[in-house]
Amino acid sequence: MPTQQSLTYDAFVRLATADPAVVGLVLTGSRAHDGMAGEHSDHDLYVVLADGAATGLRRFAGHRTPLLDLVVVTLAEFRAAGMPGFERYALARGRIVLDRLDGGIADMLAAKALLGAEEAFRTADERLDAYANCLYRSVKNDRDGEALAARLDATDSLGPLLEVLFALDRRPRPYNRYLRWELARHPLLGWDTGALLRAVDRIAASGEVPVQRRLFARVEAAARRQGHGAVLDAWGEDLRLMRPR
């Protein structure tokens, strides 16, 4: 039996599969995204235990080496993971290694991949206001000759911008590492992936105000179509500074 420090992914999967307390194994991270694993990629694995089950595998909770990261959780904890939480996207794109619940693990991952209607609307509302705030500050700072502040605010706007776009599509925002991967395989409805990524890249690189304004015009139209006009209208005359000239 290898030591914990030398334990490999394959060896642990064999160990976990032989334990009846394990009801699911879910691989996340780069190895769950086709084509994203590199020479430094480890295996990130959720180990799902039946609620109340007795098992020696609990000793692996918090196990982390350059080879293998393990998250050992009960079924109840796994069902709640990412709902909400930072790990939601990772689980939404998780790869099932073992599902002893006749598709129950798959159903939980599917639920994490789709925001509920109320959750999506609330998230889009909140993050749309945050996006507008950063955009307004960027454009105002550019107008006032504060170039560094303008670029920093432009960069700050991109996080809430992406959260808005994915919430409008009822999906969790991907981690930055997987943004291109996600959009290439699952484009946002109504958006040209190449054009969106080019705009985001230019804003991150230089904070160009005309690019920010053109992108905002697209976001404003999409947000209003889905009922978020009140958030935008609350900005009043300041919207004129954000819109294309």
N, C-alpha and C positions, 0 to 999 in steps of 0.2 A: 504493500500500500504506500503510495507516495506521500510525502509530507505535505502539509497545507501549502507551503511556499512553492513546492514544485508541482502541485496539482494542476493537471491540464483540463481543458474544457471537455474533451472526449472522455477522460477518466471520470470526471464528476458526473457527466450525463449518464454514464453506465451505473454509477453508484446511486444516483437519484432515481433512475428508472426502476431499479430493483427494490426501491423502498415504497411500499403501498401507501405510506402517508403522503407521498407526493402526488398531487392531482394535476399539476401543470408545470411546464417549463417554457419560458418565453425568452427568446433571444432579442436583445435590443441593441441600439447603437449602430456603428458602421457595418458590422457583420450582418445586420438585418436589412441593410440597404444595398441592393445589388450594385457591385462595382465601386463601392465606397471604402472597402477595407484596404488598408495598406500594411506595410511591414511592421508598423508599430501598433497596429490595432489589437486590442485584447478582445475577450469575449465577455459581454455584459449579459448576465443571465438572471432572470427572476425565477425563483424557486417557490412554487405555490403549494402550501401544505393544507391538508384538510383541517378545518377548524377543530381545535381540541386534540389533534392527533399527537401521539407520543412518537418521537423520532430523534435519533441521534444527529440528524442533519441540522438541527438548530445550532450546533456548534460552529457552523459555517456562516452564521449571520455576521455581516460586516467583512467577510473575506475579500481581500483586495490584493492582487499581485499584478505584475506586468502581463501575466497570462490570462487572468480570470478575475472578474468582479462578480460577486454574488449578492443578490438581494433576496433574503429569505423572509417570506411573508405568509400569513394565513390567508385562506380564501377570502374572508371578509375584508382583510386589509388590501388584498389585491383588487377586489371589486371597487374599493373606494379610492385606490391610488390614481392620482391625477384628476380627481373629480371634485374640485379643481386641484391643480398642482402642476409644478414644472415638468413632471415626468409624463404628462399626458401625451405629448407628441411622440415620445419614445415608445410608449406602449401602443399608441394608435398605429404605428408602423412596425410593431413587434412581429417577430416570426415565431410561430408555434413550433416547439420541439416535441412537446408532449401535452396531450389533452385527454385526461381520463374522465371528463365530464360530458362525454358525448356531444361535443361542440360547445359546451358551456364556457370554456376559456375563450374560444373564438368569438362568442357572443359578447363577452365582456370587452374584448379588444375593439369590436365593431362599435360598441356604445361609446368608447373613449374617442373614436375617430370622428364621431358626428356630434356636434354641439346641439343641445336641445334648442328649440325655437326661442324660448324666453332667455336662455343663457346667451345665445348668439346675439340677440337684439340688445341685451344689456351690455355685453362686451363691446359690441360695435359702437353703441352710444358713448360709453365711457372713453374708449380709446380714440374715437373720432375727435372728441374735445381735446384730448391730450395731443393728438397729431396737429390739430389746428393751432393749438397754443405754441408748439415748437415752430411750426411753419411761420406763424405771424411774427414771432420773435426773430427768426432768421431773416425774413424779408425786411423787417423794420431795422434791424442792425445793419443790413447791407445798405439800406437807404441812408443811414446815418454815418456811414463810413467805418463801421466797426466790423472789419472783414473777418477777423478771427472768431469773434462771437457769432457772426452770421454762419460761418462754416460749422461751428460746434453745434449750434441750434439745428442746422440742417441735418447733421448726423443724428442728433437726438430724435428728430422727427421720424426716422425710418423704422424704429421699433414699433411705435404705436401705429404708424401707417400700415405695416404688414399685419399687425393684429387686427386692424379694421378690415383689411381685404379678406383675410381668412375667416374672420367672424361673419362677414357678409355671405361667405360661401359655407358657413356653418362647420368650419374645420378649425382645429387647433393650429396655431402658428408653428411652423417648423423651426428647429434650431437653425442658426445662421449657416452652419456647416452643410445642412441638407436643403437649403432653400432652392438651389438650382436643381438638385435631384428631384425634389418634390414637384416643382413646377413643370419639369420636363415630362414627368409621368402622370401628374394630376393637375393640369392647368386650372387656373381660376376661371370660373365661368365669366365670359364677356371680356376677358383680358388677353392681349397678345403677350405671351410669355417673354419673347425676345425683347420687345419694346419696353416692357415693365422692368426687366432686369437691367437694361441699358440705362434707363432713367434712374433707377436706384443706385447703380454704379457711379453715374455722374454726380449725383447728389452727394454720395459718400465721399467722392474724390475732391469735389470742388465747391459743392453747395450752390451751384448755378441757379440763380433766382428764376430765370425764364423756364428752366426745366422743372423747378419746384412748382411754379404756377401752372404749367401745363398739366402736370400730374395731379395737382389739386383739383383742377377742373374735371378730370375724369373721376376722381374719388367723390367729389361733390355730387356729380350726376348719379353715380351708382348708389351713394348713401341716400339721396333723396328718393330714389325709386323704391328703396326698402323702408321708407318711413322715418328717416333720421333727420328730416329737415329742421326740426325744432332745435337740435344741437347746433346746427350751422347758423340758423337765423339768430340765435342768441349772440352771435358775434357782430351783428348789426353792420355798421358802416366799415368795420375792420375787414370784412370780406372783400372789399374792393382792393385792398392791398395784397390780398392773397391770390386773387384771380388774375388770369392773363391780361396783359394790357393790349 
